[in-house]
Amino acid sequence: MTAGLRELKKRQTRQMISDTATRLFMERGFEAVTIAEIATAAQVAKMTVTNYFPRKEDLALDYHETITTALARTVADRPTGESALTALRRAYLAAVERHDPVAGFSSPEFARMLTDSPTLTARLRELHDQREEALAEVLTAETTATPDDPTPDDLTPRAAAALLTAAHRTLFHHVQALTRAGHPTEEIATAATRSAEQVFDLLEPSLGDYAVR
């Protein structure tokens, strides 16, 4: 088997395990399902499950790496002349258009599973915090004269990261609430777009000209 085929096989196995686990979680609740039961349902060894997913929470939130890095990556990759706020607004609206899970889009069953699980709720909070930290690091590196030794009392990058992350967290929970209520996906997307413009407009006076490349 070539390296490419082995990598494809690994991705397929990982996705199959995640899909199996998510189905069981939605049927019975996250806390009620064990790793051993997931392994049996997926017809793999328990060690195979833990090799792909060291944390049980990430079986349900298998896009956790994207959650933590997306904002920082968007800002780092923004074109010349664009502010951090403008880049994040643009990226968020694009995510809504494609119904991206990172923006909160899911099935009602999945959204209820997240809300009903204290463990998953805590994990989501942790991911949002990690996302804020990653964004703060990028903003600090790009807006301080000496990124390796920024001015100790300059809290602007961290404050900006907190505000920008809070906006995304608020919008994520808004999408999830509409999903749990059973609204159609396109209706949720329309509402999320409208809400995003409102939220980002609130930040425009303070951050509209901040971190312009």
C-alpha positions in Angstrom: 0.0 0.0 0.0 1.4 3.4 -1.0 1.8 6.2 1.5 -1.1 8.1 -0.1 -3.4 5.1 0.2 -2.3 4.6 3.8 -3.1 8.2 4.7 -6.5 7.9 3.0 -7.3 4.8 4.9 -6.4 6.5 8.2 -8.6 9.5 7.4 -11.5 7.1 6.5 -11.0 5.2 9.7 -10.9 8.3 11.8 -14.1 9.7 10.1 -15.9 6.3 10.6 -15.0 6.2 14.3 -16.2 9.8 14.8 -19.4 9.2 12.9 -20.2 6.1 14.9 -19.5 7.8 18.2 -21.6 10.8 17.3 -24.5 8.6 16.3 -24.3 6.8 19.7 -23.9 10.1 21.6 -27.0 11.6 19.9 -29.0 8.4 20.6 -28.0 7.9 24.3 -26.3 11.0 25.5 -22.5 11.7 25.6 -21.9 10.7 29.2 -23.8 7.4 28.8 -21.6 6.0 26.0 -18.2 4.4 26.7 -15.2 4.2 24.5 -15.5 0.4 24.6 -19.0 0.6 23.2 -17.9 3.0 20.4 -15.1 0.5 19.5 -17.5 -2.4 19.3 -20.0 -0.4 17.2 -17.2 0.8 14.9 -15.7 -2.8 14.7 -12.3 -1.6 15.8 -10.1 -2.1 18.8 -10.5 0.2 21.8 -6.9 1.3 21.4 -7.6 2.3 17.8 -10.3 4.7 19.1 -8.0 6.3 21.7 -5.1 6.5 19.2 -7.2 8.6 16.9 -9.0 10.5 19.7 -7.1 10.7 23.0 -10.0 12.7 24.5 -13.5 11.3 24.4 -14.9 14.8 23.8 -13.1 15.1 20.5 -15.0 12.2 19.1 -18.0 14.5 19.1 -16.1 17.7 18.4 -13.7 16.3 15.8 -13.2 19.7 14.2 -11.6 21.0 17.5 -8.3 21.9 15.8 -10.1 24.1 13.3 -12.0 25.8 16.0 -8.8 26.7 17.9 -6.8 27.9 14.8 -9.4 29.4 12.4 -9.4 33.0 13.7 -5.7 33.2 14.1 -5.1 31.8 10.6 -7.7 34.1 9.1 -5.9 37.2 10.6 -2.4 35.9 9.7 -3.5 35.3 6.1 -5.4 38.6 5.5 -4.4 40.6 2.5 -2.6 43.9 2.5 -4.8 46.8 3.6 -7.3 44.6 5.5 -7.9 44.9 9.2 -8.2 42.0 11.6 -11.9 42.8 12.1 -12.6 43.0 8.3 -10.8 39.7 7.7 -12.8 38.0 10.5 -16.1 39.4 9.3 -15.4 38.2 5.8 -14.4 34.8 6.9 -17.4 34.4 9.2 -19.9 35.3 6.5 -18.3 32.8 4.2 -18.6 30.2 6.9 -22.3 30.9 7.3 -22.8 30.6 3.6 -21.3 27.1 3.5 -23.1 26.1 6.7 -19.8 25.4 8.5 -19.9 23.4 11.8 -17.3 25.7 13.2 -19.9 28.5 12.9 -22.3 26.3 14.9 -24.2 24.6 12.0 -25.4 21.1 12.8 -28.5 19.0 13.1 -30.9 19.7 16.0 -30.1 16.4 17.5 -26.4 17.3 17.6 -27.0 20.7 19.0 -29.2 19.3 21.8 -26.5 16.7 22.5 -23.9 19.5 23.0 -26.2 21.5 25.3 -27.3 18.4 27.4 -23.7 17.4 28.1 -21.8 19.2 30.8 -18.6 17.6 29.5 -19.0 18.8 26.0 -20.1 22.3 27.1 -16.9 22.6 29.2 -14.9 21.3 26.2 -16.4 23.9 23.9 -15.6 26.6 26.5 -12.0 25.4 26.5 -11.8 25.5 22.7 -13.1 29.0 22.6 -10.5 30.0 25.2 -7.7 28.3 23.2 -9.0 30.1 20.1 -8.7 33.5 21.9 -5.1 32.7 23.0 -4.1 31.8 19.4 -5.6 35.0 18.1 -3.9 37.0 20.8 -0.6 35.6 19.8 -1.0 36.6 16.2 -2.2 40.1 17.0 0.7 40.5 19.4 3.2 39.4 16.9 1.8 41.7 14.2 1.1 44.9 16.2 4.1 45.2 18.6 7.4 46.6 17.7 9.3 43.7 19.2 7.1 40.6 19.1 9.5 38.5 21.2 9.4 41.1 24.0 6.2 43.1 23.8 5.6 46.0 26.1 4.3 44.3 29.3 1.5 46.8 29.9 0.2 46.8 26.3 -3.0 44.7 26.6 -4.4 45.9 23.3 -3.7 42.7 21.4 -5.2 40.5 24.1 -8.2 42.8 24.6 -8.8 42.9 20.9 -8.6 39.1 20.7 -11.0 38.8 23.6 -13.6 41.0 21.9 -13.2 39.3 18.5 -13.5 35.9 20.0 -16.4 36.9 22.1 -18.2 38.0 19.0 -17.7 34.6 17.4 -18.7 32.8 20.6 -21.9 34.8 20.7 -22.7 34.0 17.1 -21.9 30.3 17.6 -24.4 30.1 20.4 -27.0 32.0 18.5 -26.8 29.5 15.6 -26.9 26.6 18.0 -30.0 28.0 19.7 -31.8 28.5 16.4 -30.8 24.9 15.5 -32.2 23.4 18.7 -35.4 25.3 18.1 -35.8 23.5 14.8 -35.4 26.3 12.3 -34.5 25.4 8.7 -30.8 25.7 7.9 -31.3 28.5 5.3 -33.4 30.5 7.7 -30.6 30.1 10.3 -28.0 31.2 7.8 -30.1 34.3 7.0 -30.5 35.1 10.7 -26.8 34.5 11.4 -25.7 36.8 8.6 -28.0 39.6 9.9 -26.7 39.0 13.5 -23.1 38.9 12.3 -23.4 42.3 10.6 -24.9 43.7 13.8 -22.2 42.2 16.1 -19.3 43.2 13.9 -20.7 46.7 13.4 -20.6 47.1 17.2 -16.9 46.5 17.1 -16.2 48.7 14.1 -15.7 52.0 16.0 -13.0 50.5 18.2 -11.4 47.9 16.0 -12.1 48.9 12.4 -8.7 50.4 12.0 -6.8 48.0 14.3 -4.2 45.6 12.9 -4.4 46.8 9.3 -1.8 44.9 7.3 
